[in-house]
């Protein structure tokens, strides 16, 4: 499939889109099921949890909408000096057409509007291709993180936006 993405709109998600966000996230992260340890929490989340995050403002979700359908999503949380990004997800049939980059640019613009200095995220060390993806967008590794009995399983990345 080679979708014509001319009509894509990227905007802040509404709570009534939680089910679609859940679907996009599950479809995008399914590739990593059983391949990545510890398993992505994104695979264990529920539409209800996403809806709750949106309603409470605990996280902000961005969505790419194409032909009235959510086809990509990203979420962020504002900290004092940075925006913490997570769960970038693009439906498999919409991957490799630049939507992930568009979602990242949308989040970076949000960071500028919120007047934070940088955008941060995390990449699994077992997924070097994703680390390279973020590097091509200007993100640089700055720390390794451990947890849950897994030493150094995350690489923290950041990009200055101001």
N, C-alpha and C positions, 0 to 999 in steps of 0.2 A: 504494500500500500504506500502510496506517495500522496499524503493528504495535502490539499491546498490550504495552507495555514493563513491565508490572507485575512480571513475573518476572525482570527483569534483575539480574544479580549482577556487581559490579565487584570485582576482586581482582587480586592479583599473578599474572602469567602463569607457566606451567610450561614447561620446555623442550620437552615433547612437543606444545605448541601452536604451535610456531614456524611450521609450514606454514600454519596458519589465520591467524596474524598477518601472514605474508607475503601471503596472499591478500587480506585486508582492506586492507592498505597499498597493494597494487597497484591494487585496485579503486577506492579512494578517490582516489589520486593520478593515475589515468589521465586524469582531466579536464584536468590541467595538462600532459600530454605534448605537446611541441612548442609550447606557449604560454609557457613559463617558461624563461628562460636565466639561469645555467646550469641544466641539468635537475636536478630533485630527486634526491639520492642515494638516497632511498627507492625510486625506480623501478629502481635498479640493484642493490639489495640482494638477497640470496638467503635462503631459509629456513635454510640451513646457517649463514649469518652471524648470523641472529637467534638461532638455537639456541645458537651459541657465545657470543654476548653474554649470554644468560640464564644459561647454565651457569657462565661465568666471573665473573658479577656485574659485568661492565664497564658494562652498562646494566640497568636494571630496567624491565620491561614491565608495564603494567597492561592488563587486558582486561575488556571488558563481554561477558558471556555471556548469551545469550537462547536458550532451548530447546536447550541443549547445543551451541550454536554461538557462536564468537567473532564478534561483530558490530562491535566498536570496540576500538581499542587506542591506547595512548600509551606513550612511554618516557621515562625520566629518568635523569640521572646526578647524583649528589650531589657538590657542590663544598663548600669549607669553609663559605661563608656563604650559599649559594643552591642551589636545585635547578634544574638545566638541563633543560627539557622539549623534546621534539622528537617528530615523527612522529605527531601526533594524527591518527587516521584512523577514519572511520566508513563502513561499507558504504553505498553510494549509496541503497539501498532503506530504510535506517534513518536517513538524514539528515533534519534539520529536525524532530526529535522531542525534542531536548534531550540526546541522548547525548553529544555533544561537551562540553557544559557539565558534564554529570555526570562525565565523565572528567577534566576540568580540576579540578573540586572534589575528586575522589579524590586527584589528584596534590598539590593544595594541602594536603590533610589529611596526606598522607605527609610533606610538608615540615615541617609542625608537629610531627609525631611525631619527625622526625629533628632537630628543633630548629634549623632553618636560618631565616634572616631573610626570605628572599624567594624567589620563583619567577621564572625567566627563560625566555624563548623568543625565537625570531626569526620574522619575517614577511617575505616577499618584497615589495619596494616595488611591483612590478607587480600586486599583489593587495590593493588598498586595502579591498576588502570584508572580507578576513580581518583586517586591522588594526582595522577597526571592530568586528568580532566580539569580538576580544580586549579592546578598549576597553570594550565593554559589560559585560565580566566584571571590570573594574577594573584592567586592565593598561595601563601607560603606556609610550610610547616613550622611550628614553633614549640611544640611539646609532644611528648608521648604520655599516654594515660593508661592506667591499669585499673582493674576492678573485678569483682566477682570471681576471683581466682584466675584471672587471665592477665598475665603480665604484658604491659605495653601493647595492648590490642587496638588502641586508638591513636591516631595521629591528629593532633589539633592543628587546624589551618586558620589563617587570618588574612584579611586584606584591608588596607587603609582606604577609607572612602571620603575623608575630609583632609 
